[in-house]
Amino acid sequence: MSLKKDNYKSSDKKIMNFAINLAENNKYLTGTNPSVGCVIVKNNKILSFATTNNGGRPHAESIALNKNKYNKGTSLYSTLEPCSHHGVTPPCTNAIIKNKVKRVYYSIEDKDLRTFNKTKKILKSKKIVAISGLQKRDVKSLYNEYNFIRSNKAPYIIGKIASSSNLNILRNNSQITNEHSKSVSHILRFQNHAILTSYKTINMDNPKLNCRLNGLEKFSPTVVVIDKNLKIKINSYVIKNSKQSKLIIFHHSNNISKIKLLKKRGVKLICQKLENKTNFSLRKITQTLYTLGLHRLLIESGKDLMTNFLNENLLNEFYFFKSDKIISNGDKINISSLVKMINKSYKNKKKINTYLDRDIITHYY
């Protein structure tokens, strides 16, 4: 452990901690943009504060500055390096300069190359003090997913599977885990832009794949189905509701009548090339989803597809739900080999206790 002390005042740390709490409370509500917390202070008094708006715009800095008419001589605290590029909205650095802010503190640099390490130079050229690194360690986990996505230009992907206590999953729609574990599953759906599965899961289980937590229904993820030969059942829930919710199917089929029918139902079809004339490249599929603005991806599938994702080293995290039930009938699939792969694939794991009933949730990362 390093004994090196920083030079920040305790008051600066407290203000930045407030900004971090603001950003954490708004995480997963800001689309593809990061959730940022911003606080504006003068003479040790908080004048205004804000988070990135739902959907990602306007940015926190602009909102906080617009809330207060007297920004001259103030200090601005932001959890992330304020943007300095022209996108859908003007740069936050423009607003900071226009409002004659005296000091800007931010925790970490923005991995977006349009801004990365540029803000400090721009602000200093206007004689604005710019200081980075304040509460850097505390803010790191907040932007773990965002930094991966920006650095790799690829989605951040989470795998999830549930089994009985004897590591079996059912071939039908019978439920394994309890209601409390299901709530955790719905939280994961809320947190991700898209949920991906195979046509086999759709045809066997007929899942809804939406978020059904009160107040979060509108944040249900886009449903993505891998279906090489378009074998998905037309009467499945996701097809019947494809006009109300977004549905994407990756295929390599020349079944014209099925294609016309699915398009009529509002399904987005993406014809994907095969690798070695047999299977899709999962990496290329996830890259396509990234270009569509689906940057956080949850995989809810059966054993085979999940194994392929692990083999291609595409899963950043994994949630394994283990019920206290025992499945011993013939209509089952054992996932012992998959669980072994999961344990070998991750350095860290921790148990998540719902404190309600006896399911065990293990988070691998």
C-alpha positions in Angstrom: 0.0 0.0 0.0 1.3 3.4 -1.0 1.8 5.9 1.9 2.1 8.8 -0.5 -0.3 11.6 0.4 -2.1 13.8 -2.0 -2.3 17.6 -1.9 -6.1 18.0 -2.0 -8.0 19.6 0.8 -10.6 17.6 2.7 -13.3 20.0 1.5 -12.3 19.4 -2.1 -12.6 15.6 -1.5 -16.0 16.0 0.1 -17.4 18.0 -2.8 -16.0 15.5 -5.3 -17.5 12.6 -3.3 -20.8 14.3 -3.6 -20.3 14.6 -7.4 -19.4 10.8 -7.5 -22.6 10.0 -5.6 -24.6 12.0 -8.1 -23.1 10.2 -11.0 -23.5 6.7 -9.4 -27.2 7.4 -8.8 -27.8 8.2 -12.5 -25.6 5.4 -14.0 -27.3 3.3 -16.7 -29.7 6.2 -17.5 -27.5 8.1 -19.9 -27.5 6.0 -23.0 -24.0 5.6 -24.6 -22.7 8.7 -22.7 -21.1 8.3 -19.3 -23.0 9.4 -16.2 -21.2 12.5 -14.8 -21.7 14.4 -11.6 -20.9 18.1 -11.4 -20.9 20.5 -8.5 -20.3 24.3 -8.6 -18.9 26.0 -5.5 -17.9 29.5 -4.5 -16.6 30.5 -1.1 -17.1 26.9 0.2 -20.8 27.2 -0.7 -22.5 24.9 -3.2 -24.3 27.0 -5.8 -25.6 24.3 -8.0 -25.1 20.6 -9.0 -26.3 18.3 -11.8 -25.9 14.9 -13.4 -25.8 14.0 -17.1 -29.4 14.2 -18.4 -31.3 11.0 -19.0 -30.4 9.8 -22.5 -27.0 11.4 -22.3 -27.6 15.1 -23.1 -27.2 17.8 -22.0 -24.0 17.1 -20.1 -23.8 17.6 -16.3 -21.4 20.6 -16.6 -23.7 22.6 -18.9 -26.8 21.8 -16.7 -25.1 22.9 -13.5 -23.8 26.1 -15.1 -27.2 27.0 -16.5 -28.8 26.6 -13.1 -26.7 29.4 -11.7 -26.5 32.9 -13.0 -23.3 34.0 -11.2 -20.6 31.5 -12.2 -17.7 34.0 -12.3 -14.9 33.0 -9.9 -16.5 29.7 -9.1 -14.9 26.3 -8.8 -16.4 23.4 -10.9 -16.0 19.8 -9.7 -16.6 17.1 -12.3 -16.2 13.3 -12.0 -14.9 13.1 -15.6 -12.8 15.3 -17.8 -15.2 17.9 -19.3 -15.7 17.4 -23.0 -13.8 19.7 -25.4 -15.2 18.5 -28.8 -18.2 19.4 -30.9 -20.7 16.6 -30.9 -24.5 16.8 -30.8 -24.0 19.5 -28.2 -21.3 22.2 -27.9 -18.2 21.5 -25.8 -18.5 21.8 -22.0 -15.2 23.7 -22.1 -17.0 26.5 -24.0 -19.6 26.8 -21.3 -16.9 26.8 -18.6 -14.9 29.6 -20.4 -18.0 31.6 -21.1 -19.1 31.5 -17.5 -15.7 32.6 -16.3 -15.2 29.7 -14.0 -11.9 30.1 -12.0 -11.0 26.5 -11.2 -11.9 23.1 -12.6 -11.3 19.9 -10.7 -12.0 16.5 -12.3 -11.2 12.9 -11.3 -10.1 11.1 -14.4 -9.5 11.7 -18.1 -12.2 10.9 -20.7 -11.1 7.9 -22.8 -13.0 9.5 -25.8 -10.1 10.4 -28.0 -11.9 13.6 -29.1 -11.4 14.9 -25.5 -8.7 12.8 -23.9 -6.1 15.0 -22.2 -7.1 18.1 -24.2 -9.4 19.9 -21.7 -6.6 20.9 -19.3 -4.6 22.6 -22.1 -7.7 24.5 -23.4 -8.7 25.8 -20.0 -5.1 26.8 -19.0 -4.9 28.8 -22.2 -7.8 30.8 -20.9 -6.1 31.2 -17.5 -8.5 28.7 -15.8 -6.8 26.5 -13.2 -7.4 22.8 -14.2 -6.6 20.1 -11.8 -7.1 16.3 -12.4 -6.9 13.3 -10.2 -9.2 14.3 -7.3 -10.6 11.1 -5.8 -9.4 9.2 -8.8 -9.4 5.8 -7.0 -13.0 6.3 -5.8 -14.3 7.1 -9.3 -12.4 4.4 -11.2 -15.1 1.7 -10.8 -17.8 4.1 -11.9 -16.3 4.3 -15.4 -15.0 0.8 -15.7 -17.5 -0.2 -18.4 -17.3 3.2 -20.2 -13.5 3.1 -20.3 -13.5 -0.4 -21.8 -16.1 0.5 -24.4 -14.2 3.7 -25.4 -10.8 2.1 -25.4 -11.8 -1.1 -27.3 -14.6 0.3 -29.5 -16.5 -2.8 -28.6 -19.5 -3.6 -26.2 -19.0 -4.4 -22.6 -20.6 -7.9 -22.3 -22.0 -9.7 -19.3 -23.0 -13.4 -19.3 -25.8 -14.7 -17.1 -27.1 -18.2 -16.5 -29.1 -20.0 -13.8 -29.1 -23.6 -12.7 -30.3 -26.0 -10.1 -28.2 -26.9 -7.1 -27.0 -30.0 -9.0 -26.0 -27.8 -12.0 -28.9 -28.7 -14.3 -31.0 -26.4 -16.5 -34.4 -27.3 -17.9 -35.3 -27.6 -21.6 -38.7 -26.0 -21.0 -40.0 -22.8 -19.5 -40.1 -24.1 -15.9 -38.6 -21.6 -13.5 -35.5 -22.5 -11.4 -34.6 -19.5 -9.3 -36.8 -17.6 -6.8 -38.5 -14.3 -7.1 -35.6 -12.4 -5.5 -33.1 -13.8 -8.0 -35.4 -12.9 -10.8 -35.4 -9.3 -9.6 -31.6 -9.2 -9.9 -32.0 -10.6 -13.4 -34.4 -7.7 -14.3 -31.9 -5.2 -12.8 -29.3 -6.6 -15.2 -31.7 -6.2 -18.1 -32.3 -2.6 -17.1 -28.6 -1.9 -17.0 -27.9 -3.1 -20.5 -28.7 -1.7 -23.9 -29.3 -5.1 -25.5 -30.0 -8.8 -24.4 -28.7 -11.5 -26.7 -29.8 -15.1 -27.0 -30.3 -17.9 -29.6 -33.4 -19.0 -31.5 -33.2 -22.3 -29.6 -33.8 -20.5 -26.3 -36.7 -18.5 -27.9 -38.3 -21.7 -29.3 -37.9 -23.8 -26.2 -38.6 -21.2 -23.4 -40.5 -18.5 -25.2 -39.0 -15.8 -22.9 -40.1 -12.2 -22.7 -36.6 -10.9 -22.2 -37.8 -7.5 -20.9 -37.5 -5.6 -17.7 -40.5 -6.0 -15.5 -39.5 -4.0 -12.4 -42.0 -1.3 -11.5 -40.9 2.0 -13.1 -38.2 0.5 -15.2 -40.2 -1.1 -17.9 -39.4 1.5 -20.5 -35.7 0.7 -20.1 -36.1 -2.9 -21.4 -33.2 -3.8 -23.6 -33.2 -4.4 -27.3 -33.6 -8.1 -28.0 -31.0 -9.7 -30.2 -31.4 -13.2 -31.6 -28.8 -15.4 -33.4 -30.7 -17.5 -35.9 -28.7 -18.7 -38.8 -31.5 -20.3 -40.7 -34.4 -18.2 -39.4 -36.0 -21.1 -37.5 -37.5 -18.8 -34.9 -41.2 -19.5 -34.2 -43.5 -16.8 -35.5 -45.8 -17.1 -32.5 -43.0 -16.5 -30.0 -43.5 -13.6 -27.5 -40.6 -11.5 -28.9 -42.0 -11.7 -32.5 -45.6 -10.9 -31.4 -44.3 -7.8 -29.5 -41.6 -6.8 -32.0 -43.5 -3.6 -33.0 -43.7 -2.5 -29.4 -40.1 -3.4 -28.5 -37.0 -3.5 -30.6 -35.9 -6.9 -32.0 -32.8 -7.7 -34.1 -32.2 -11.1 -35.7 -28.8 -12.1 -37.2 -29.3 -14.7 -39.9 -27.8 -16.2 -43.1 -30.9 -17.4 -44.8 -32.5 -17.0 -48.2 -36.0 -17.9 -47.0 -37.7 -15.0 -48.8 -41.2 -15.7 -47.4 -39.9 -15.8 -43.7 -37.8 -12.7 -44.3 -40.9 -10.8 -45.6 -43.0 -11.9 -42.8 -40.5 -10.9 -40.1 -39.9 -7.5 -41.7 -43.7 -7.0 -41.8 -43.7 -7.7 -38.0 -41.1 -4.9 -37.5 -38.1 -7.1 -37.0 -34.7 -5.7 -38.0 -32.9 -8.4 -39.9 -29.1 -8.4 -40.4 -27.7 -10.9 -42.8 -24.3 -11.9 -41.5 -21.5 -13.7 -43.3 -20.5 -17.1 -41.9 -17.0 -18.1 -40.7 -15.7 -21.2 -42.4 -19.1 -21.6 -44.1 -20.6 -22.9 -40.8 -21.0 -20.5 -37.9 -21.1 -16.8 -37.2 -18.2 -14.9 -35.7 -19.6 -13.7 -32.3 -17.0 -11.0 -32.2 -18.3 -9.6 -35.5 -21.8 -9.7 -34.3 -21.0 -7.8 -31.1 -19.0 -5.3 -33.2 -22.1 -4.7 -35.4 -24.1 -4.1 -32.2 -21.5 -1.6 -31.1 -21.9 0.4 -34.3 -25.7 0.4 -33.7 -25.1 2.1 -30.4 -25.7 -1.0 -28.3 -22.7 -0.7 -26.0 -23.7 -2.8 -23.0 -24.8 -6.3 -23.8 -26.3 -9.0 -21.6 -26.1 -12.7 -22.8 -29.0 -14.8 -21.6 -28.7 -18.1 -23.4 -28.3 -21.9 -23.1 -25.1 -23.8 -22.6 -23.8 -24.0 -26.2 -24.0 -20.3 -27.0 -22.6 -19.3 -23.6 -19.7 -21.7 -24.0 -18.9 -20.1 -27.4 -18.8 -16.6 -25.9 -16.5 -17.9 -23.2 -14.3 -19.6 -25.8 -14.0 -16.4 -27.8 -13.1 -14.5 -24.5 -15.9 -12.0 -25.1 -17.4 -11.8 -21.6 -16.2 -9.1 -19.3 -18.3 -10.3 -16.3 -20.5 -13.2 -15.5 -23.4 -13.8 -13.1 -24.1 -17.4 -12.1 -27.5 -18.0 -10.3 -27.6 -21.2 -8.4 -31.0 -22.3 -7.0 -31.5 -24.5 -4.0 -33.8 -26.8 -6.1 -32.7 -30.1 -7.4 -33.5 -31.2 -11.0 -33.2 -34.9 -11.6 -35.7 -35.7 -14.3 -34.7 -36.5 -17.9 -35.7 -33.2 -19.4 -32.5 -31.4 -18.4 -29.1 -30.2 -19.5 -26.1 -30.4 -17.2 -23.8 -27.4 -17.2 -20.9 -28.7 -15.0 -18.4 -28.1 -17.8 -19.6 -24.6 -18.3 -19.3 -23.8 -14.6 -15.7 -25.0 -14.7 -15.0 -22.7 -17.7 -16.4 -19.8 -15.8 -14.3 -20.4 -12.8 -11.2 -20.6 -14.9 -12.0 -17.5 -17.0 -12.1 -14.9 -14.2 -9.6 -13.8 -11.5 -12.2 -12.5 -9.1 -15.5 -13.6 -7.8 -17.9 -12.7 -5.0 -21.1 -14.0 -3.6 -24.1 -11.7 -3.8 -26.5 -12.3 -1.0 -30.1 -11.2 -1.6 -30.8 -11.9 2.1 -34.1 -13.4 0.9 -34.4 -17.2 0.5 -31.6 -19.6 -0.4 -30.5 -18.9 -4.0 -26.8 -18.2 -4.4 -25.6 -15.6 -6.9 -21.9 -15.5 -7.8 -20.5 -12.5 -9.6 -17.3 -13.2 -11.7 -15.2 -10.3 -12.9 
